């Protein structure tokens, strides 16, 4: 059985863990802080970014004021720019410049436009610096938010990966969090049987706790099969309040498979340990063993489905040695086990 929803929260920045809000099994509502990472360095960077933003705001206001002053009182016409009570400047504006313009030696209109453009560029540059400072402040604020891992939904802590005082790097798992008000059964169904299921169908499920039988709804059928095991993952929604919890075992009864001929299940302990391919030790009638390769299917508890390589009724050596060879005679006291059509 698995939770209805499950996530593993990971560290977004590196640092020292300063808070782990609870232990396994503790319940939290949505948007509560689960894990906090030290943020002293980021707080200092925020103060610096805030000072840069204030400086950029002051520079932008200064540039806007200078532009407004140039519009209202052009610098080129300010008689206070020259000594002698402004008389030389007035003579220059009234006589020298008009005569120079008539002679093609200057254009007061062009100079006026150049002064305005220069002030406008000052505003644009100040605005760019302000935007850079604001972006930097937003970047630091985002990093500060990343020091807090909050719950994405209501649920409980399933597993803690860190403790207070641990040092983590980006990507390090912090806690596994799950929504367990509703539970699901996740089963690997042989590909040949998946065609009998449709999303929304109700199937019988036997829970490991008290062998309770309930009806479960087919919630999701994965579109791709496992190329090695030839199985398809299917999720079944269980009713609310069923006994048990995540990680427990359940039997799924696929309609029409109880009496399927030629399909056998064997205990996992009958698999020869080691080796690249799964093998079993078949006990012949004369008491000798024959090591045979098999193709395995879905695993349910301590039993595994054999897709090919065995026939119903054959006897297997339980808990064989890794070095067993064909032709060996089993020792007295070894426990052969019979295979049978026990698939459900």
N, C-alpha and C positions, 0 to 999 in steps of 0.2 A: 504494500500500500504506500502511496505517496501523497503529499499535501496537494490541495487543489491548486495552489500557487506557491512557488518556491524561488527565492533569489539568494544569491551570495553577494553581499556587499563587499566591495574592495576599496582599498585606499586610493584616493585620487592624487594625493601628494605625499611626500615623505615626511617623517617626523616621529615624535614620541607619542604613544597613546596615553592620553590623560584621563579618559573616561570610557568605561564599558558599563552600560546602564543596567545590565541584568545578567542572569544566568540562564542556562538551558531550561526551557519550560516557562519562562516569564512572558506574560502577555503585554503587548503594547498596542496603542491605537495608532492610526495613521499620522505621519508627520512628526513623530516623537524622535528625539535624538537617541541613537543606540550607541555610537562610538564617536569620540572626539579626539582629535590629534592636535598637538601643541601648535599655537598660532602666534607666538610672541614676535617672531621675525616678520611675519606678514602684517601685524599691527603696526610695527615700526615703518614698514614700507608704505602703509596706508597714510600714515601721518606725513611722510615725505611727499607722496603723491598729492595729498590734499593741499600742502603748502605750494606745490608747483601749480596747482589749479588756481589758487587764489592769486598768485603772481601773474598768471596768464590772464585772469579776469581784469586785474588792474591795468595791465598793458593794453588790453583791448579797449577798455574805457578811455585810456589816454589817447589811443589812436583815433577813436571816434570823436573825441573832443577836438583834436587837431584838425580833423577833416571838416568839422562844423565851423571851426574858426576860419579855415581857408575859404569856405564858401561865403561866410558873412563878411570877412575882412581879409581880402587877398594880401598876402605878404608882399607882393610886388608893388602894391599901392600904399604901403604903410609909410607915412612921412616921418615916423619916428625912427626909422632904420638908419637915417643919416644925421650927422651932427649939424650944428648951425641952425637950430630951430626948424629943421625940415626944409629950409629954403632950397638947398641944392637938390633934394629929392623931388620937390615940387617942380623945379625948373627942368629936371630930367624927365619927369612924367609929362609935363605940358609942352615942352619944346623938343628936347633931345630925342626921345623915343618916337614921337610922331614923325619928326623929320627923318629919323633913321629908317622907319618903316616905309616912308615914301621913297627913300633912296634904295630900298631893298636890303637894308642892313639889319633887319630884325622884325619880328612879328609879335607884338604884345599878346595877341589872342592865343598863339601857340604856346607861349610861355605860361599863360594862365591855365591852359588845359594840362600842361605838363605838371604844374604845381598841384592841381586837383588830383591828377592820376597818381602822383607820388603819395599823397595823403591816403588815397583809396587803397593803394597797395599796402600801406602800413596797417590799415584795418584788416585786410585779408590775411596778412602774415600773423597779426596778433590773434585772429580768429583760429588760424591753423594751430598755433601753439596752445590755445585754449582747448581745442578739440583733442590734441595729443595728450594733454594733461588729464582731461576727463576720461579718455579711453584707458589711460594707465590706472586711474583710480578704479574704474569699473573692472579692470583685469585683476587688481589686487582684491577687490570685494568678492569676485568670483572665486579666487583662490581661498579666501577665508571661508566662504560657504562650503568649499570642498573639504574643509577640515572636519565637517560635521556629517556623519552618515545618518540619515533619517529613514524611518520606516516608510516604504512605498504603499503599504496597505496594513490593515489590522491583522495581527497574527502573533506568533510567539517565536522566541529564539530557539532554533533547533540545534545549533552547534556554534560554539565560540572558537575562533581561530587565534585570538590574541587576548592578552591580559594587560591591565594598566601597567605602564612602564616599558612595554615592548616598543622597539623601534621598527618601523615599517617603511617600505618603499612603495612607489606607485604600482598598483596592480596586486598588492599583497591582500589575500582574503582576510576579512575582519570577522564577519558573522554570517551564518546561514539562517535565513529568516523565512518562515512559511506561514501560509494561511491554512489552518487545519480545522476550521469550522466544518468544512466539507472535505472529504477524503476521496481519493481515486485509487483504482487498481491499475497498474501499468503492467501489461503482459506482452510477451513475445509470442505471437501466434504463428504456427506454421503457415507459410504462404498459401498452401493449397486449401486452407480452411478460412482464409480471410474473406473470400467471396461470399461466405454465408452470413457475414455481418454487414450491417448498414448503420450509419450514424442515427441514433435515436432508438435502436432496437434495445429490448430488455433481455438480459441474460441472468442466469442464476450464478451466484458467487458464494462460496463457502469460506468464511473467515477462519483464521487460525485460532482466534480467541473463542473458546467454547464451541467450536465447529458451528457457528451461527450461519444460517443461510439467509441471504437477502437478494433482492433483485437490483441489478445495477444497469445503468443506461450507457450505451456505447457513445462516448463523447467525442473521440477523435481516432481516426485510422490513419497512420502515417502513410504517405504516398510511395515511399521507397523501402524495399526489403533489404535485409542484411545479406550481402552477397556471400558471406561465409556460412552463416547458419540457416539461410533461406527462411527467415522469419520476418514478420511485420509487427511493429510495435503498435498496440492498441490501448487506449485509455478508456476506463469505465468509471462513471460517476457513481459513488455510493450514496445511499440515503443519509440524511443528517442524523447524528447521534449513534452511529454504529459503534460497537465495541472495538477496541484496538487503537492503533495509531500508526504514524509513518514508520516504514521499515518492516512492518509485520507481514506475514505470509498470507496469501489467499489463493483458493482454487477457483478458476473460471471454467464454467461448464459451457462449452461451445455447442450449440444445438446440432444434433445429428452425429456427434462424434463418440458417444458412449460405447457403441459397438462396432467401431471401425476396425475391420480385420487387418492383420499384418502390422499394426502400429504397436510398439512395445515401449515400456518405460523401465529404466533400470536405476538402481541407486548410484549416486555419484561415487560412492566408495568402491564400486566395481571397475572404475576406470583405472587403467595402469598409469601410475604417476610418471611424469616426464615424457619426453618425446615430442616431435613436432606435430604428429597427428594423433587423435584419440584412439586408444586401443583397449580391448578387453581380453580376458583370458577365458575362453570357452572350455568347459570341462566335458571331455568326450566320455562315452559310455564305459570305456576301458579304464577311466581314471586319469588319463593323461590330459594335458592342457594344449590348447591351440590358440596362439595369440592372433587376434583378428582386428583389423582396422574397421572403425565404424564412423558413420556420419551422424552427428548429434543435432538435436533441435532445441526446443525450449527447455529451460530449467525451471522447476517448480519445487521449492524447498530443497529436500535432499534427493530428489528424483530428476532424471533427465530423459527426454524423449529421444529414441533412436530412430533416425529416418531411414537408414539402410545399414546392412552388415550383420543383422541378427534376425532370427526367426522366433516367433512365440514358442515357448516351451523349452528353449535351450537353457542349459545351466551355466552360470558364470561363477568364477572364483571371486569371493568377496575380499576386498582389501589386498589385491595382489602386490607382490614385490616389484619394484621398478625394473629389476634385472631378469624378470621371468622370461622364459623362452618356450617356444612350441616344443612339444614332446616330453616336457617334464611331468613327472607323476606327482600328484598333489600329496602333501603330507597328511597323515592321519590327524583329524581334528580341524582341518580346513573347512570352511563353510561355503559350499557352492550355493548359489541362489538362482532360482528359476526366473526366466523372463515371462512376461505375460501382457496381454492387451489391457493395460491399466490407465491408458490415456483418458483424461477427462477434459 
